[in-house]
């Protein structure tokens, strides 16, 4: 962790142009669930990008019955994160019965089990910064978005915007952290 007083003094909460390249290359994790992270099929969504753009190619609801949806459904069912019809249903935000009918129409074999996939593995004992450095969560404030070191690193050193920090924390902590939460905590800590 490399926190600079000069960078904190200049911190505005807007994305900086001179931030490290690894911050510009950050993407959201692939997660099962409609617009809950990067889509399971297709390109990953970058930090700060509009989530809906990553899902534009998705076929949902009645679109699943169209001939061109067969290839997409096959790709979706073949993804390593998908273990059941229920997973596909959550990823498409469509009814399970609709997914089953569409899969049958496109001659896609369904898995025997209908159990939801296990929660994606998370390392709850460590918080990982964009640089790859990690800290034990027991050394950080609870909630993590209130920790002055985390906010200083993300906002000042990494040059992320308040909105990007909120999206990064939401994605990495698997819970909703709003830009308002980040701004409020950064103001309390005199970072903004």
N, C-alpha and C positions, 0 to 999 in steps of 0.2 A: 504494500500500500504506500503510495507516494502522494501525500497531501501537501499542497502548496498554498501558503497564505496569500500570495499574489493572485493565484487563480481563484481562490475563494472571494477575494475582494472584487474581482471582475465578474463573478458569477451573476448571471441575470435570469437563469432558468430557461434560456433559449439554447438551442443546439449551437455549438461552436463550430466554426469552419476548420479550425486547426486541431481538432480532436484526433486521437489515435485511429488508424485505419481499422483496427479490430472492432471498434465501436460501430463504424459505418457498415461493417460486414455482419453484424449480429442479426440473427433470425429467431423467430419464435419457435418453440419446440412443437413437434407434431403431437397432437392430442386428439383423442376421439371426442367428437362433439362439434356440432355446427358452430363454426366461427369461434372456437375456444382456443385456438392457436393456429399453427400452420396446418393446412389441410393434409389429410392422410395421403391423398392422391394429388400429385402435381408439385409445383414449385413451393418452396418455403416462403413465408411472408417475412419481410424484413422488419426490424424494430422501427416503429413509427409509421409503417405503411398501413394502408386501409385494409383491414381483414377481409372485407367483402371481395377485394380484387383476387385474393387467392382462391376463392370459391366460385368464381365466375363460370368455370367450366363444369361445375357439378350439375348433375341431373337430379331432380327431386320430384317427389309426389307424382303427379300424372306424367311428367316428362320421362319417368322411368320406363314407361310402356312404349316409348317411341323406339324405332329400330336402331337409331344411333346411340341409344343408351346402353346397349348390350356390352360394348367394349368397355365403357366406363365402369359399369357394374362389375365386370370380370376383374378389372384392375383393382377395384375397391375390395372385393372379396379376397384377392390374392395378397393384399398388404399384410405385413407381419404384425401390425397392431390390431388387425381385425380377427377376432376369434369366434364371432357369432353373428347371427342375423340382428340381434339386439344392438351389437356394436355398430353395424351398418345403419341401423335405424337412427341411432343417436348421432352418427356422423352426418347423416342426410337430413336430420330433423324431420323424418317421415315416419309414418306408422309402420310397425313391424309387419302387419298383414300386407301392406302395400309393397314393402320390400320383398316379402316372400313371393307374392304374385308376380312381380317383375322379374325376380330371379328365375322362377319357373318358366315364364314366357321366353326368357333369353337362354334357357337350358343351362343355367348355372347351378352346380351342385352345392347344396347347403351343408354346413357342418352338422354333425350329429348333435353336438351339445348346443344348448341355447343360453348357456351361462354367459354373463357379461365378462369381458376380459378383465383380468385383475388390474387394479389401479397401476398406472405406469409408475415404475420405480422412481423414487425421489430420494435424494440424499438429504434427509431432514436434519442431519447433524452438522452440516456445513453449508455456508452460503458462498456461492461461487460468483466472483466478480467477472466482468467482461474480459479482463486480461487473463483469466484462468486462475488467478490467485483465489484461494478459498480460506475462509475463517470458520472456526467452530461457532455454531449458533449460540452456544452457551456464553460466549464472550461478547455477544452483541445484545443490544437492547431488544426488548419485546414490547411491541412489534418491531420487526427489523426496519421498517420504513421510518422509525423514529430515531434510529441510531445515527449520531452525528458523523461517525466515520464512514458509514455506508453512503449517506447523503453527500458528504464532501467528496468522496471518491467518484460517485456516479455523476454528480452535477458539475463539480469544479474540475477535477482531474480528468475525467473521461469526457467532459463537455457535452453531456446529454441534456436534453430539454426535460422540463418537469413531466411532460406527457410521455416521453420515452422512458423515463425512470419509472413512472407508474406502470407502463406496459411491461417493462423488464421485470419489475418486482412481482407483478400479477402473474406473469408467465413462470417465473422461477419459483415462486412461493405457492403456486396453485391456489390462489385466492384473490379476490378483487381488491386491488389497491388503486385508488383514484388519484388523478392529478391534483385534486384539491387536498387530499391527505398528504401528498408529497410536499406541495407548496406550504401547507400549514406547518408541517414538521421542520422544513428547511428554514422557514421564517423564525420559528421558535429557537432554532440553533444558530441564528444569525448568518446563515449561508446565503440567503436571498435578502 
